Each structure stands twice: as structure tokens, then as C-alpha cells.
Amino acid sequence: MVVNVIVAEDGFNPGTGLVLGAADSDGGIGDTWNGSVYVKPVIPYDEAETKSGMISSVWGHAKLLQNTLVVTVNTHDYGCDEFSQSSMNAFATAIANGVAPSPIVYTPKGELDGVSHTDAEFLSVATAVMNKVDDIIKAYLVHKKAITNLADEAAADAYDVMTGWPS
């Protein structure tokens, strides 16, 4: 017998009409019954699938950090998200081309009012944000390389994808 239904709270199994006792109720979907206990299915280790999943997880964490981390400069938080990067890049390009407004008024993340910056101050903020983003990308690449080089299933199980990230 393969378990393919979930037992109701009172122990009634709507698929068979049987009421399972406490000793029988620890089976899960996909488990098989060998006549005395439920047996969990054995899922073979797939190196490529495991590593691909781990790398995807690490990339997801990198994107989460990029969208949530801030750089604090003079009590103001500046976002590392793609929109903030794009805005800062546009201002930095305007500064480089000599067409930026002076002072530059830029609204930090989560604030309603803009903050005035000289060109040098703004470039300092933008550089700090880009350095933080670069740290996130570097951490992702370190994890990706380490995951790619994992020797076996035990190494994959032991690998901690949550270490080594900037804060």
C-alpha cells in the first residue's frame, strides 16, 4: 500500500474509510506500508540537480539581500536594490558629464524628503552602495564555486549556504 491521502484530524481516512490508530498514523504521502510500519521512499542523490538547486537558492538569497540591505551614510539609509542603483548611476553619469543639478537632491530609502548632496558627497554614497552590491555578488560567486566543487552528497548536506554574506 502506498499512502496517497492525508488522514483527517480524527484519524478517519476518507480514501478507504479506515480509522488508523496512533501506531499507524505516522505514514506520509508517498510512504509504503510493509505490513508493520510505514517506509519512507529512498530518493537517490542526483549531484547535478542538488548542486543546481543549491546554486539557485544562493542566487535567490543574493537577490533578497540586494533588495533589502541598505548603506547608512550620515544617518540616512540608501538602498542597494536595482532601482536605487539605476538612479545613482544616472546621477553619477550626469556628474561625469557636467550636467548634474547642484546640489543633487536624492531621497534615501524609506524617507519622504530628499537630502541635498554635493557632487562629491553623492559619489561617495553611490560608491558605498555599489561596493555593498559588489560584496553581495562576490559572496554569491564564492558560494557558487564552492557548491560546484562539492565532492559528494555528504559534503552537499554539510554545506551552509547562509554563511559568508554581507550584512
C-alpha positions as CSV (number, residue, x, y, z in Angstrom):
1,M,0.0,0.0,0.0
2,V,1.3,3.5,-0.9
3,V,0.0,6.4,1.1
4,N,-1.8,8.8,-1.2
5,V,-4.2,10.6,1.1
6,I,-3.9,12.7,4.2
7,V,-5.6,11.3,7.4
8,A,-8.2,13.6,8.8
9,E,-7.6,15.0,12.3
10,D,-9.9,12.4,14.0
11,G,-8.0,9.6,12.4
12,F,-10.6,8.9,9.7
13,N,-9.1,8.2,6.2
14,P,-11.7,9.4,3.7
15,G,-9.9,7.4,0.9
16,T,-10.6,4.0,2.5
17,G,-13.0,4.7,5.3
18,L,-10.5,3.1,7.7
19,V,-9.7,4.7,11.0
20,L,-5.9,4.4,11.7
21,G,-4.7,4.1,15.2
22,A,-1.8,6.1,16.7
23,A,0.7,3.4,15.8
24,D,-0.4,3.5,12.1
25,S,-0.7,7.3,11.7
26,D,2.9,8.2,11.2
27,G,2.9,7.5,7.5
28,G,3.2,10.3,5.0
29,I,2.3,10.8,1.4
30,G,4.4,8.5,-0.8
31,D,5.3,6.2,2.1
32,T,4.8,2.5,1.6
33,W,3.3,0.0,4.2
34,N,5.4,-3.1,4.6
35,G,2.9,-4.9,6.8
36,S,4.1,-3.5,10.1
37,V,5.5,0.1,9.6
38,Y,5.5,2.9,7.0
39,V,8.7,3.1,5.0
40,K,9.8,6.5,3.6
41,P,10.8,6.4,-0.1
42,V,14.5,6.4,-0.9
43,I,15.3,9.3,-3.2
44,P,18.6,8.7,-5.0
45,Y,21.2,11.5,-4.8
46,D,21.3,13.5,-8.0
47,E,24.5,15.5,-8.0
48,A,23.6,17.9,-10.8
49,E,20.1,18.5,-9.5
50,T,21.3,19.1,-5.9
51,K,24.0,21.5,-6.9
52,S,21.7,23.3,-9.3
53,G,19.1,23.7,-6.6
54,M,21.7,24.9,-4.1
55,I,23.1,27.5,-6.6
56,S,19.5,28.7,-7.3
57,S,18.9,29.1,-3.6
58,V,22.1,31.1,-3.2
59,W,21.2,33.3,-6.1
60,G,17.8,33.9,-4.5
61,H,19.4,34.9,-1.3
62,A,21.7,37.3,-3.1
63,K,18.7,39.0,-4.7
64,L,16.9,39.1,-1.4
65,L,20.0,40.9,0.2
66,Q,20.2,43.2,-2.8
67,N,16.6,44.3,-2.3
68,T,16.7,44.6,1.5
69,L,20.2,45.7,2.5
70,V,21.0,49.4,2.9
71,V,24.1,51.5,3.2
72,T,23.9,54.1,6.0
73,V,25.6,57.4,5.4
74,N,25.1,60.3,7.8
75,T,22.0,58.7,9.4
76,H,20.3,58.1,6.1
77,D,19.8,54.6,4.6
78,Y,20.4,54.2,0.8
79,G,19.1,51.1,-0.9
80,C,21.1,48.6,-2.8
81,D,18.1,47.5,-5.0
82,E,18.2,47.7,-8.8
83,F,16.1,50.9,-8.9
84,S,18.4,52.7,-6.5
85,Q,21.4,51.5,-8.4
86,S,19.9,52.7,-11.7
87,S,19.1,56.2,-10.2
88,M,22.5,56.6,-8.7
89,N,24.2,55.5,-11.9
90,A,22.1,58.2,-13.8
91,F,23.2,60.9,-11.3
92,A,26.8,59.7,-11.4
93,T,26.8,59.8,-15.2
94,A,25.3,63.3,-15.1
95,I,28.1,64.4,-12.7
96,A,30.7,62.9,-15.0
97,N,29.2,64.8,-18.0
98,G,28.9,68.0,-16.1
99,V,25.1,68.2,-16.3
100,A,24.0,67.2,-12.8
101,P,21.9,69.6,-10.8
102,S,23.7,71.2,-7.9
103,P,23.1,70.3,-5.2
104,I,21.8,66.8,-6.0
105,V,18.7,66.1,-4.0
106,Y,18.3,62.3,-3.6
107,T,15.6,60.6,-1.4
108,P,17.1,57.8,0.8
109,K,15.2,54.6,1.1
110,G,12.1,54.8,3.2
111,E,12.2,58.5,3.5
112,L,9.8,61.1,2.1
113,D,12.1,64.1,1.8
114,G,15.2,64.3,-0.4
115,V,18.6,65.0,1.0
116,S,20.9,67.6,-0.6
117,H,24.3,66.3,-1.7
118,T,27.3,67.9,-3.3
119,D,28.7,66.0,-6.3
120,A,31.5,64.6,-4.1
121,E,29.0,63.6,-1.3
122,F,26.7,61.9,-3.8
123,L,29.5,60.0,-5.5
124,S,30.7,58.8,-2.1
125,V,27.2,57.5,-1.3
126,A,26.9,55.8,-4.7
127,T,30.3,54.2,-4.3
128,A,29.3,52.8,-0.9
129,V,26.1,51.4,-2.4
130,M,27.9,49.8,-5.3
131,N,30.6,48.4,-3.0
132,K,27.8,46.7,-1.0
133,V,26.2,45.3,-4.1
134,D,29.7,44.1,-5.2
135,D,30.1,42.3,-1.9
136,I,26.8,40.5,-2.4
137,I,27.8,39.4,-5.9
138,K,31.2,38.2,-4.6
139,A,29.6,36.2,-1.8
140,Y,27.3,34.6,-4.4
141,L,30.2,33.7,-6.6
142,V,32.2,32.2,-3.7
143,H,29.2,30.0,-2.8
144,K,28.6,29.0,-6.4
145,K,32.2,27.9,-6.8
146,A,32.2,26.1,-3.5
147,I,28.9,24.3,-4.4
148,T,30.3,23.4,-7.8
149,N,33.3,21.8,-6.2
150,L,31.4,19.8,-3.6
151,A,32.7,16.2,-3.7
152,D,29.6,14.2,-2.7
153,E,26.2,14.0,-1.0
154,A,27.7,14.3,2.5
155,A,29.5,17.5,1.5
156,A,26.4,18.9,0.0
157,D,24.4,18.1,3.1
158,A,27.0,19.7,5.3
159,Y,27.4,22.9,3.2
160,D,26.0,26.0,4.8
161,V,24.7,28.4,2.2
162,M,23.9,31.1,4.9
163,T,27.4,31.9,5.9
164,G,29.7,34.5,4.3
165,W,27.1,37.1,3.3
166,P,27.5,40.8,3.9
167,S,25.2,42.5,6.3
